[in-house]
Amino acid sequence: MKHFKSLCACAALAAGLLATPVGAQDVTKIKFMEVIHSLFYSPLYIAKGLGYFEQEKITFDLVAAQGSDKATAALLGGAADIVLVGPETTVYVENGKSPEKIRIFAGLTATDGSFLMAPAPIEGFDWSQVKGKKILGWREGSSPALFLRAALKSHGIDPDTDVEIVTNVAPPARGGAFMAKTADFGTFFEPDVSVMEATQGFAPLVNIGAEVGQIDYTVFVATQSFIAENPEIVQGFTNAIARAESWIATASPAEAAGVLAPFFPGVDAAILETSFERQRAAGVWKTSPVIAPEAMTALQDMLIEGGLMTAEQRQPYENLVVPDFAAQAK
């Protein structure tokens, strides 16, 4: 939360008008941020590529914040209307001093979509093989960091003493750092997983989410005031996501790759297909935007166990999620 204050001040300077109508069709352009640009968020790009947002009279540009903390700061500072972030951000803000609170209104991913990777294939990989090794992870307190710690603990590995987790490499630099052999293992999202596998010989070993279970991982969030003032936008946005989550469950990899290609220029079609099928097989995407109370309880259990909050700071479901829009999604 210390970082939020300075980031919010910068975000406020950059803030433009709130959602503004454009054109003659009464389409509303909103300010949107995703935490990073990744194939892990394929339902978002599918909804955009198939015109589902436009059919709900919503448009936006894709802006990568390079971190849930930065996206949340932009949201609180007015530089963003809706953000795609980890659900832990709502807990942090609820327990913080910001007078403006934020709420989740729809879910996108059902669990961690990252894969533990090694510089070369490991036949019969066992988690005990990471003991005493260095793992390239993500920022402390982020969803990838929480899930990696949970996966390690589930296999009897103490993330603080049995391994060294590197958390200070910025998202844009992670791929280069890993390919430079700065760590023995690393966790990565698609399409980086398939690109490194195809071009550098790196090997995905296991999906982190499969080791932890189904806990909502990335969600759509807005401030309470934006939701109260723009319920039709929030509902339309949720409707578009719900349609994409349904479409993606049955689409062929080739169909999906065709829709996703414009969002990942320069990525080979075969890589897109492999990435899509690998993630779908791992069950990383939600089939409905609904956020279950049990998922938020499990998330906070992870935060408490990870020392990022105390048991006294646990928040009730209604302080974190506005469920009406997902429940009513077409």
N, C-alpha and C positions, 0 to 999 in steps of 0.2 A: 504493500500500500504506500510505502514511502515513494516508490517510483511513480505512482499514479498522480501525485500532486504536481510534479514538474511536467510530466507528460500531458496532463490535462491542460496546464497553462499553455503549452505549445499548441495543443489541439484546438484550444479555444481561439487562438489567433488565426488558425487556418479554417475555422468553421465558416461555411457559407450559409445560405438560407436553408431552412428545413425543407422537407419534401415539396417540390414545386411542379405544377402542371406544365407540360411542354407540348407544343403542337396543337393540331386541331382535333385530335381524337380523345382529348381529356386523359391522356396517358400521364401518369405521375412519375417523375424521375426522383429516385431516392438516392441517398448517399450510403453506399454499402462497402463493407470491408470484410475480407476473408483473412483468416489468421496467416496462412501461407497459400500458395497456389499449388495444388496437388491433385492427382487423380483420385486420391482418397475421397475427395468431395465430388465425385462424378455425378451424383444425383442433382447437385446444384447446376452444373454445366449442362446436363441433359435437359433440365427444366428451361434453361435459358436458350439452348440450342434448338429445342423443339417449339419455342414460342409460347410456352405456358405462362411466363410472366407477362408477356405482352397481351395475352388473352385476358389476363386479370387487370390490364391497364396499368402495368408497372414496368419501369425500365430502370436500369442502373449500370454503372461501369464496375468492372472487377478491379479492386484495389487490394493488394496484399500488404497486410500490416507488418508481417514478419514477427509475429508474437501475439498471443492472446492478451498480454498485458498492454501492449501498444494499441491493439484494437479496442480494448475496453476503455483505455484512456481517451481515445478518439470519440467513443460513444458518450462518455461522461462530459467531454469538452464540447460536444455539439458538432464535431467534424464528421460524424457518421450517424445515420438513423437506425440502421440494422447491421449487426455484425455476426459473423460465424466464428465462434470461439469455443474454448473448453468450458464445460458447465461449472468448473471450480471458480470461475471468475465471479459468478453470481454470489457465491458464498463469501468470497473475499470482500466484495463490495458491501454486502449486507452487514458484515462484521466491521466494516471500516467507517470512516467519519464522513464520507460523502453524503450530502443531503439528498442527492438524487440517487435512487436505487434502480437496479436493472432486473429484468425478468426474462426467463426463457419462455418462448412461445411455441417452438417447434424443434424437433430433433432430426438430425441428418445421419449420423453414424452410430451404430449400435455397440461398438467396442473399438479398441485400438486397432488401427489398420496398418501399423508399422510392422516390419519384419526384422528379426535379428539376423544380421548378415556377417559373413566371414570373408576374408580375402580369397578363400578357395573352398571348394566343397569339403564337407566333413562327413564321412560315411558313418552312419549310426550315431548322429550327434546326441549327446547327453548334456543336460544343463551343468553337470559337475565340471564340464570342460571349460567353463568360463571362470572358475575359481582361480584367483591370483592373476587374472587378466585385466586389461584396460578396455572399457566399453565406451564408445562415443555415444553419449546420450543427448538429452535436451535440457532446456532451462529448468532449474530447480523450481518446483511448485507447479509446473505445467502438466497437462494431461499425459504426454508421452513419458515424462519423468516418473509420475505417479504409477503408471501402469507397468513400467519396467521394474520398478521397485517391488510392486506386488507380484509380478511374474517370478522374480528372483526368490522372493520369500516363499512362494508356493512350492519351490523346489529345494527349500532348506538352505538357501544362500543368503547371507547377510549382506545387503547392498552397501553397508557402511564399512565393513571390515573384510569381506571375502573378495571384493572386486574394487576396482577404481573406476568410477563413472565420471567421464568428462562432461561438464555441463556448460562450459563457457564459450563454445563455438557457435557463432551466429548461424541461423538457418541457411543463408545463401552460401556459406563457406563449408558446410558440413561434408558435402560430397567430395570436394577437393581434398579436405583434410583426411578423410578416410582412405581415399585412393592413394594418398601419400604415405599410407601405412602408419598413421599416428596412433592407431588403436588396434587391438586384436579383434574386436567385434564392434558392431555399431547397429543402431536401429534406424531404419529408413522407410519412407513412404514411397508409393508408386507416383510417377514412373521411374524414380531413381533406382528402385530395386531392379526392375527389368532392364533398364539401360546399363547399369553396372554389371549385371549378369551377362548381358549379350556382348558388351564391348570390352570389359576388363576381367571377366572370369570370376567376379565375386559371386558368392552363393547365398541366397536366402535360406535360412535354416528352419525358422519357425515363426508363425504369426504371434505377436505378443498378446493380442486380444484373445486368442484361443486359449492362452494360458491363464487368463484372468476371468473371463466370462463376459456376459452381456451387461455392460454398464454404459449408459449414454456417454459419448465421447466428444462429439462436436455438436453444438446446438446453435440455433438462431436466437439472438438476444436483442432487446431494445430497452430503452428507459421506460419507466412507468408512465411518464408524461407523454412520450411518443405513442405508446400503446393506447392510452386513454384518449388522445386527440386524433388518432388515425386508425381506428379499429378496422376500417374497410381495407386499408393497405395491408395491415398485418394479416387479416383473413385471406386476402388475395395471394399474398406471398406464401402463406401456409398451404393454400390450395394447390399452387404450382408445385411446391415441393412434394406434396402428397401424390400428385399425378406422376412425378418423375420417379419416386420411390416404387410406385406400382409398375411403371414401364420397365425400369431397370431389372426387375426381378425375372422377367421372361425374355428380354431382348437377347439376340445373338451377339457374341463378341464383335462380329463384323459390323452389325448395325450400330452398336454402341460406339465403336471406334470411329465410324463415319460421323456421328454427331459430335464426338469429343475432339476430333482432329483440329478444328479451328481454334480451340482453346489451348492446344499444345502444338503450336507450329514447330516444325523441325523434328518432331518425334515420329519415328517410323510407324506405319499402320500396324505392323506385326507386333511392335512393342506395346501399342495401345491395346490390342486384342489380348495379349498375354497379361498385361497389367489388370485389365478389366476382369478377366476370368479368374485370375489368382485372388483378387479381392472378393469377388462374389462367392467363390468357393470357401473362403474363410469366414463368410457371413458378417462382413464388416458394416454393411449398410442396413439401415432400418427399413422395415416394410410399411411403417406408418410413422407420422411425425409425433405421435403421442409419447410423452415422457411419463413413465410410471413412477409413483412415489418410492417404490422399492429401489429403483435405480439411483435416486438422489440420496437415499439412505446409505446405499453401498458406497457411493462416491464420498460421502462425508466420513464414512468409516475409514476409507483410504487416506483421507486428509488428516484425520486424527492419528492414525497409526504412523503416518509419515512425519508427524510432528509439525504440521503446517497450520493446525488449529487445535484448540482444546475441546474436550467434550462439552464444556459449558457454552462453547460458541456454535454448537450444532443448531442449524436453522430448520424450522418446519417447512414442509413442502410448499405451502402457500406463500412463503416468503421468497421463494426461488423460481417458481413456475406459475405461469398463467395457462391453465390447461384447455380453456374454452375453444381456442382457435383450432388446435389440433383435433379436438373431439368433433368439431363441426366441419372439418376439412372435407371437401368434395372428393 
